[in-house]
Amino acid sequence: MLGLPDTITACLFDLDGVLTKTATVHACAWKEMFDDFLDELGEPPFELPGEYDAYVDGKPRYDGVRSFLAARGIEADEQLVRTLADRKNDLVLAIMRRDGVEAYEGSVRYAEAARDAGLRRAVVSSSANAGEVLAAARIDHLFETVIDGVVADRGALDGKPAPDMFLAGAGALHTPPSKAAVFEDALAGVEAGRAGSFGYVVGVDRSGQARALRGRGADIVVTDLADLLDVAA
């Protein structure tokens, strides 16, 4: 059904890069924020896509800041981490409010098909702004629940690559992980899907990292969710 094993009854979708075209917005915001900070230290600029993919993509923004600074050997207290992370979030919100949010047409088709087939559906995103993004893209009606950064903070859930948020999404849909499929474009998110022993992990390759997605545990890699509809047909 829908290119998934017959045992799957629920779909857990990442947001940025899977459902909406906001992954590039996040990447640009990370680069602008880090470049300004690194310039003050006389450090080389933040590398896209290398350092973005390796250290921040798919992770809660505080964890992303910690991960990148540690990789660069830059010591930082929690106040600096929060300052940098909040600056990045402000940049993202400013860009989205200025330019709007666009959903991937193939992902919308797939989510509609999943709904029509009776599969349960949740969005699982490290972003604290997931609800706002879904509403701006006008696709919030396609999903039954959202597990986002706010929910993660409230429940003390570890961010990706830990499976906690996806497990919370499956729980909210009253579905065991073995019967849920994870849809992710981030390496950390695919790792989380595999770590949680989910029934199927779909890697979405928007940036030429199909091999890496498979290496982290994706059962299948597609360039667009509509490709799964073609498989199902």
Residue frames relative to the residue before (quaternion, step in Angstrom):
aa qw qx qy qz dx dy dz
M 1.0000 0.0000 0.0000 0.0000 0.00 0.00 0.00
L 0.8549 -0.0318 -0.0157 0.5176 3.58 -0.74 1.09
G 0.6685 -0.5139 0.2992 0.4467 3.56 1.10 0.67
L 0.6036 0.5404 -0.3448 0.4741 3.58 1.29 0.30
P 0.6149 -0.5154 0.4172 0.4269 3.60 -1.21 0.29
D 0.6119 -0.5911 0.3909 0.3511 3.56 -1.13 0.65
T 0.6247 0.5709 -0.3349 0.4142 3.59 1.18 -0.49
I 0.5790 0.6135 -0.3705 0.3887 3.61 1.22 -0.37
T 0.0626 -0.8124 0.5798 0.0060 3.56 -0.88 1.01
A 0.7773 0.2342 -0.1389 0.5672 3.61 1.26 -0.12
C 0.2293 -0.7632 0.5948 0.1061 3.54 -1.20 0.70
L 0.1231 -0.7754 0.6184 0.0350 3.56 -0.91 1.02
F 0.0986 -0.8436 0.5278 -0.0043 3.55 -0.26 1.32
D 0.3666 -0.6354 0.6285 0.2584 3.53 -1.08 0.79
L 0.4805 -0.6993 0.4607 0.2606 3.57 -1.19 0.49
D 0.7898 0.3283 -0.1715 0.4889 3.56 0.31 -1.30
G 0.8122 0.2073 -0.1797 0.5148 3.56 -0.63 1.14
V 0.7016 0.3808 -0.2626 0.5420 3.59 1.23 -0.31
L 0.7971 0.2244 -0.1084 0.5500 3.57 0.76 -1.05
T 0.8177 0.1717 -0.0571 0.5464 3.58 0.94 -0.87
K 0.4968 -0.6666 0.4842 0.2726 3.52 -1.22 0.63
T 0.3730 0.7417 -0.4706 0.2989 3.53 0.82 1.05
A 0.4347 0.6988 -0.4715 0.3170 3.61 1.22 -0.04
T 0.6647 0.4907 -0.3139 0.4678 3.60 0.97 -0.79
V 0.5904 0.5555 -0.3618 0.4604 3.58 1.14 -0.62
H 0.6639 0.4943 -0.2996 0.4745 3.57 0.92 -0.91
A 0.6513 0.5228 -0.3237 0.4446 3.58 0.90 -0.89
C 0.6707 0.4903 -0.2988 0.4696 3.59 0.92 -0.88
A 0.6483 0.5114 -0.3220 0.4632 3.59 1.01 -0.77
W 0.6207 0.5239 -0.3389 0.4748 3.59 1.00 -0.79
K 0.6819 0.4976 -0.3036 0.4419 3.58 0.83 -0.95
E 0.6601 0.5056 -0.3205 0.4537 3.59 0.86 -0.89
M 0.6744 0.4972 -0.3002 0.4560 3.57 0.90 -0.91
F 0.7075 0.4568 -0.2725 0.4653 3.58 0.81 -1.03
D 0.6319 0.5449 -0.3496 0.4261 3.61 0.94 -0.79
D 0.6381 0.5175 -0.3264 0.4675 3.58 0.98 -0.81
F 0.6735 0.4955 -0.2832 0.4697 3.57 0.96 -0.92
L 0.6929 0.4853 -0.2803 0.4537 3.58 0.87 -0.97
D 0.6015 0.5699 -0.3527 0.4348 3.56 1.07 -0.69
E 0.6361 0.5323 -0.3201 0.4578 3.57 1.06 -0.78
L 0.7107 0.4336 -0.2435 0.4975 3.58 1.16 -0.63
G 0.4594 -0.6819 0.4476 0.3515 3.58 1.27 -0.19
E 0.4467 0.6910 -0.4357 0.3649 3.56 1.24 0.56
P 0.5979 -0.5472 0.4323 0.3951 3.61 -1.20 0.46
P 0.5887 -0.6082 0.4001 0.3513 3.60 -1.11 0.60
F 0.6395 -0.5175 0.4311 0.3706 3.50 -1.40 0.37
E 0.3163 -0.7899 0.5043 0.1476 3.58 -0.81 1.04
L 0.0994 -0.7502 0.6523 0.0434 3.53 -0.99 1.00
P 0.5967 -0.2460 -0.7638 0.0023 1.56 -1.74 1.80
G 0.4248 0.7818 -0.4148 0.1905 3.58 1.26 -0.39
E 0.7622 0.3565 -0.2123 0.4969 3.58 0.60 -1.11
Y 0.5857 0.5633 -0.3717 0.4490 3.58 1.12 -0.54
D 0.6888 0.4749 -0.2798 0.4709 3.59 0.83 -1.00
A 0.7199 0.4874 -0.2577 0.4216 3.57 0.89 -0.95
Y 0.8469 0.2687 -0.0808 0.4516 3.57 0.86 -0.92
V 0.8293 0.2587 -0.1260 0.4791 3.63 0.96 -0.60
D 0.5845 0.6211 -0.3890 0.3483 3.61 1.02 -0.68
G 0.8395 0.1963 -0.1722 0.4764 3.55 -0.88 1.04
K 0.6422 0.5291 -0.3259 0.4489 3.58 1.24 -0.24
P 0.5950 -0.5009 0.4575 0.4311 3.60 -1.23 0.30
R 0.5894 -0.6477 0.3344 0.3483 3.56 -0.88 0.89
Y 0.6137 0.5264 -0.3735 0.4548 3.64 1.00 -0.58
D 0.6511 0.5026 -0.3120 0.4755 3.57 0.99 -0.83
G 0.6268 0.5463 -0.3331 0.4447 3.57 1.04 -0.75
V 0.6441 0.5064 -0.3192 0.4762 3.56 0.96 -0.85
R 0.6625 0.5086 -0.3125 0.4525 3.59 0.86 -0.96
S 0.6663 0.5244 -0.3014 0.4360 3.55 0.89 -0.97
F 0.6876 0.4782 -0.2880 0.4644 3.58 0.86 -0.94
L 0.6750 0.4921 -0.3130 0.4519 3.59 0.81 -0.92
A 0.6299 0.5247 -0.3319 0.4666 3.59 1.02 -0.76
A 0.6498 0.5189 -0.3166 0.4564 3.58 0.99 -0.84
R 0.6996 0.4377 -0.2555 0.5036 3.58 1.11 -0.66
G 0.4610 -0.6974 0.4397 0.3282 3.59 1.27 -0.10
I 0.4632 0.6647 -0.4480 0.3780 3.57 1.18 0.61
E 0.3135 -0.7542 0.5472 0.1829 3.58 -0.64 1.09
A 0.0419 0.8050 -0.5878 0.0686 3.56 -0.96 0.87
D 0.3313 -0.7114 0.5782 0.2230 3.55 -1.04 0.81
E 0.7120 -0.4794 0.3010 0.4155 3.55 -1.28 0.25
Q 0.6039 0.5626 -0.3676 0.4286 3.58 1.06 -0.61
L 0.6575 0.4914 -0.3088 0.4805 3.58 0.97 -0.83
V 0.6192 0.5452 -0.3404 0.4511 3.58 0.96 -0.84
R 0.6969 0.4684 -0.2776 0.4667 3.57 0.84 -0.96
T 0.6288 0.5409 -0.3370 0.4455 3.58 1.00 -0.78
L 0.6866 0.4731 -0.2831 0.4739 3.57 0.88 -0.93
A 0.6652 0.5097 -0.3060 0.4518 3.58 0.92 -0.90
D 0.6731 0.4874 -0.2996 0.4686 3.58 0.94 -0.84
R 0.6050 0.5401 -0.3530 0.4665 3.59 1.10 -0.66
K 0.6376 0.5164 -0.3224 0.4720 3.59 0.99 -0.82
N 0.6635 0.5089 -0.3122 0.4508 3.59 0.90 -0.88
D 0.6236 0.5359 -0.3348 0.4603 3.59 1.01 -0.77
L 0.6433 0.5219 -0.3189 0.4605 3.58 1.00 -0.83
V 0.6462 0.5225 -0.3175 0.4567 3.59 0.95 -0.88
L 0.6779 0.4925 -0.2985 0.4569 3.57 0.83 -0.96
A 0.6398 0.5279 -0.3288 0.4515 3.59 0.97 -0.81
I 0.6617 0.4994 -0.3080 0.4668 3.59 0.95 -0.86
M 0.6763 0.4970 -0.3027 0.4517 3.60 0.88 -0.91
R 0.6687 0.4922 -0.3100 0.4632 3.58 0.95 -0.80
R 0.6627 0.4973 -0.3015 0.4719 3.56 1.13 -0.64
D 0.8174 0.2980 -0.1091 0.4808 3.56 0.82 -1.08
G 0.4581 -0.6707 0.4619 0.3564 3.59 1.21 -0.35
V 0.3848 -0.6972 0.5590 0.2309 3.55 -1.37 -0.01
E 0.1397 -0.7926 0.5913 0.0505 3.54 -0.89 1.00
A 0.3054 -0.7373 0.5751 0.1797 3.56 -1.00 0.85
Y 0.5167 -0.5980 0.5049 0.3472 3.55 -1.22 0.50
E 0.4825 -0.6984 0.4473 0.2819 3.56 -0.70 1.10
G 0.6586 0.5151 -0.3107 0.4521 3.59 0.97 -0.83
S 0.6435 0.5148 -0.3191 0.4680 3.57 1.09 -0.69
V 0.6183 0.5271 -0.3406 0.4731 3.58 1.05 -0.72
R 0.6401 0.5192 -0.3191 0.4679 3.58 0.94 -0.87
Y 0.6759 0.4965 -0.3021 0.4532 3.56 0.92 -0.89
A 0.6557 0.5051 -0.3157 0.4641 3.59 0.92 -0.87
E 0.6344 0.5137 -0.3270 0.4761 3.59 1.02 -0.74
A 0.6575 0.5057 -0.3102 0.4645 3.58 0.98 -0.84
A 0.6285 0.5291 -0.3269 0.4670 3.58 1.07 -0.78
R 0.6381 0.5193 -0.3135 0.4742 3.56 1.00 -0.85
D 0.6953 0.4853 -0.2791 0.4507 3.56 0.84 -0.99
A 0.6741 0.4803 -0.2881 0.4816 3.58 1.18 -0.57
G 0.5463 -0.6562 0.3775 0.3583 3.58 1.28 -0.03
L 0.4302 0.6803 -0.4826 0.3453 3.60 1.19 0.36
R 0.4611 -0.6466 0.5269 0.3029 3.57 -1.11 0.70
R 0.1289 -0.8221 0.5544 0.0152 3.58 -1.08 0.75
A 0.0571 0.7789 -0.6217 0.0598 3.55 -0.94 0.98
V 0.3122 -0.6893 0.6149 0.2219 3.52 -1.30 0.46
V 0.0628 -0.7811 0.6212 0.0027 3.55 -0.91 0.99
S 0.1517 0.8107 -0.5368 0.1780 3.56 -0.31 1.28
S 0.4774 -0.6665 0.4959 0.2863 3.55 -1.05 0.78
S 0.5480 0.6417 -0.3868 0.3719 3.58 1.21 -0.41
A 0.3987 -0.6923 0.5480 0.2481 3.54 -1.09 0.74
N 0.6889 0.4775 -0.2592 0.4798 3.58 1.30 -0.25
A 0.2680 0.8190 -0.4840 0.1522 3.59 1.23 0.29
G 0.6587 0.5182 -0.3192 0.4422 3.59 0.88 -0.87
E 0.6518 0.5121 -0.3029 0.4703 3.54 0.99 -0.87
V 0.6551 0.5105 -0.3124 0.4611 3.59 0.99 -0.83
L 0.6531 0.5134 -0.3163 0.4581 3.60 0.91 -0.88
A 0.6653 0.4965 -0.3022 0.4685 3.56 0.96 -0.87
A 0.6555 0.5161 -0.3135 0.4534 3.58 0.96 -0.85
A 0.6967 0.4421 -0.2616 0.5008 3.57 1.11 -0.71
R 0.3736 -0.7669 0.4422 0.2771 3.59 1.38 -0.11
I 0.5516 0.5831 -0.4209 0.4227 3.57 0.95 0.89
D 0.3636 0.7642 -0.4760 0.2393 3.61 1.23 0.15
H 0.6182 0.5761 -0.3434 0.4099 3.61 1.13 -0.60
L 0.6241 0.5782 -0.3369 0.4032 3.61 1.21 -0.34
F 0.7421 0.3909 -0.1967 0.5077 3.59 1.25 -0.28
E 0.4644 -0.7204 0.4604 0.2310 3.52 -1.03 0.89
T 0.8050 -0.0176 0.0401 0.5917 3.57 1.09 -0.63
V 0.2304 -0.7535 0.6018 0.1303 3.55 -1.28 0.44
I 0.1075 -0.7429 0.6584 0.0542 3.55 -0.91 1.01
D 0.0749 0.8294 -0.5433 0.1062 3.57 -0.27 1.27
G 0.7758 -0.3529 0.2441 0.4627 3.54 -1.30 -0.19
V 0.6096 0.5476 -0.3496 0.4542 3.58 1.11 -0.62
V 0.6560 0.4941 -0.2985 0.4862 3.57 0.95 -0.90
A 0.6436 0.5327 -0.3231 0.4445 3.57 0.97 -0.85
D 0.6559 0.4978 -0.3126 0.4734 3.59 0.94 -0.86
R 0.6708 0.5120 -0.3005 0.4444 3.57 0.90 -0.93
G 0.7648 0.3556 -0.1879 0.5032 3.57 1.01 -0.79
A 0.4013 -0.7289 0.4607 0.3088 3.58 1.32 0.11
L 0.2770 0.7655 -0.5238 0.2508 3.56 0.97 0.93
D 0.4299 -0.6701 0.5344 0.2838 3.56 -0.99 0.79
G 0.4596 -0.6917 0.4895 0.2657 3.54 -1.07 0.76
K 0.6805 -0.4445 0.3758 0.4450 3.54 -1.34 0.17
P 0.5176 -0.0655 -0.8526 -0.0301 1.71 -2.14 1.33
A 0.4143 0.6561 -0.5134 0.3665 3.63 1.16 0.26
P 0.4731 -0.7170 0.4381 0.2648 3.62 -0.99 0.72
D 0.3517 0.8060 -0.4471 0.1635 3.60 1.29 -0.18
M 0.7050 0.4759 -0.2908 0.4381 3.59 0.80 -0.97
F 0.6482 0.4900 -0.3245 0.4842 3.59 1.00 -0.72
L 0.6233 0.5247 -0.3437 0.4670 3.59 1.02 -0.71
A 0.6328 0.5152 -0.3263 0.4771 3.57 1.07 -0.74
G 0.6337 0.5290 -0.3282 0.4591 3.59 1.04 -0.73
A 0.6530 0.4943 -0.3094 0.4833 3.57 0.97 -0.85
G 0.6456 0.5284 -0.3174 0.4508 3.57 1.00 -0.82
A 0.6490 0.5213 -0.3170 0.4545 3.57 1.00 -0.84
L 0.7054 0.4159 -0.2490 0.5171 3.57 1.19 -0.56
H 0.4055 -0.7369 0.4505 0.2994 3.58 1.33 0.14
T 0.5005 0.6323 -0.4125 0.4237 3.53 1.05 0.93
P 0.4185 -0.6865 0.5193 0.2896 3.64 -0.83 0.85
P 0.6242 -0.5708 0.3698 0.3845 3.63 -1.01 0.68
S 0.6339 0.5639 -0.3357 0.4093 3.58 1.00 -0.75
K 0.7264 0.3862 -0.2328 0.5187 3.59 1.24 -0.36
A 0.6227 0.5236 -0.3368 0.4740 3.58 1.28 0.28
A 0.2560 -0.7455 0.5970 0.1493 3.55 -1.13 0.74
V 0.2602 -0.7480 0.5965 0.1301 3.56 -1.07 0.87
F 0.1340 -0.7750 0.6154 0.0516 3.57 -0.98 0.94
E 0.1349 0.8242 -0.5239 0.1671 3.59 -0.39 1.23
D 0.2406 -0.7526 0.5915 0.1608 3.56 -1.17 0.65
A 0.6527 0.5156 -0.3083 0.4616 3.60 1.23 -0.37
L 0.5629 -0.6085 0.4382 0.3476 3.56 -1.06 0.75
A 0.6527 0.5131 -0.3148 0.4601 3.58 0.96 -0.85
G 0.6529 0.5199 -0.3149 0.4520 3.58 1.05 -0.72
V 0.6323 0.5071 -0.3285 0.4849 3.58 1.03 -0.75
E 0.6160 0.5351 -0.3378 0.4692 3.58 1.03 -0.77
A 0.6501 0.5193 -0.3132 0.4578 3.57 0.96 -0.84
G 0.6437 0.5230 -0.3201 0.4578 3.57 0.99 -0.80
R 0.6750 0.4737 -0.2937 0.4834 3.55 0.96 -0.82
A 0.6553 0.5295 -0.3195 0.4337 3.60 0.96 -0.84
G 0.7017 0.4721 -0.2638 0.4638 3.57 1.13 -0.64
S 0.4030 -0.7413 0.4498 0.2928 3.58 1.32 0.10
F 0.2019 0.7902 -0.5463 0.1911 3.56 0.91 0.94
G 0.6496 -0.5837 0.3406 0.3483 3.52 -1.18 0.64
Y 0.7919 -0.0320 0.0557 0.6073 3.59 1.10 -0.64
V 0.1232 -0.7814 0.6092 0.0560 3.58 -1.02 0.85
V 0.1404 -0.7922 0.5928 0.0361 3.55 -0.62 1.20
G 0.1970 -0.7663 0.6028 0.1033 3.55 -0.72 1.09
V 0.1800 -0.7769 0.5978 0.0818 3.57 -0.90 0.98
D 0.1716 -0.8266 0.5333 0.0540 3.55 -0.35 1.27
R 0.0078 -0.8101 0.5847 -0.0427 3.55 -0.30 1.29
S 0.7960 0.3089 -0.1279 0.5046 3.61 1.20 -0.33
G 0.6416 -0.5789 0.3297 0.3802 3.59 1.07 0.65
Q 0.5549 0.6011 -0.4081 0.4052 3.58 1.03 0.74
A 0.1293 0.8374 -0.5192 0.1119 3.56 1.08 0.77
R 0.6621 0.5100 -0.3210 0.4455 3.58 0.87 -0.89
A 0.6627 0.5036 -0.3081 0.4607 3.58 0.94 -0.85
L 0.6289 0.5308 -0.3350 0.4588 3.59 1.01 -0.76
R 0.6528 0.4892 -0.3137 0.4859 3.57 0.97 -0.81
G 0.6546 0.5364 -0.3100 0.4332 3.55 1.00 -0.84
R 0.6874 0.4619 -0.2773 0.4870 3.58 1.15 -0.59
G 0.7273 -0.4808 0.2397 0.4270 3.60 1.23 -0.02
A 0.4057 0.7070 -0.4964 0.2986 3.63 1.18 0.20
D 0.4211 -0.6990 0.5221 0.2479 3.58 -0.98 0.87
I 0.7728 0.0099 0.0228 0.6341 3.55 1.16 -0.69
V 0.1611 -0.7675 0.6109 0.1085 3.58 -1.14 0.61
V 0.0263 -0.7842 0.6196 -0.0212 3.56 -0.89 1.01
T 0.4623 -0.6685 0.4994 0.3001 3.56 -1.21 0.38
D 0.7775 0.0588 -0.0319 0.6253 3.56 1.28 -0.33
L 0.5498 -0.6340 0.4160 0.3502 3.60 -0.97 0.74
A 0.5604 0.5986 -0.3941 0.4152 3.59 1.14 -0.44
D 0.5353 0.6175 -0.4073 0.4077 3.60 1.20 -0.42
L 0.6292 0.5392 -0.3322 0.4505 3.59 1.11 -0.66
L 0.6071 0.5355 -0.3532 0.4689 3.57 1.13 -0.59
D 0.6264 0.5220 -0.3310 0.4749 3.57 1.10 -0.69
V 0.6217 0.5252 -0.3363 0.4738 3.59 1.07 -0.77
A 0.6627 0.5167 -0.3032 0.4494 3.56 0.94 -0.94
A 0.6480 0.5252 -0.3169 0.4514 3.56 1.03 -0.81
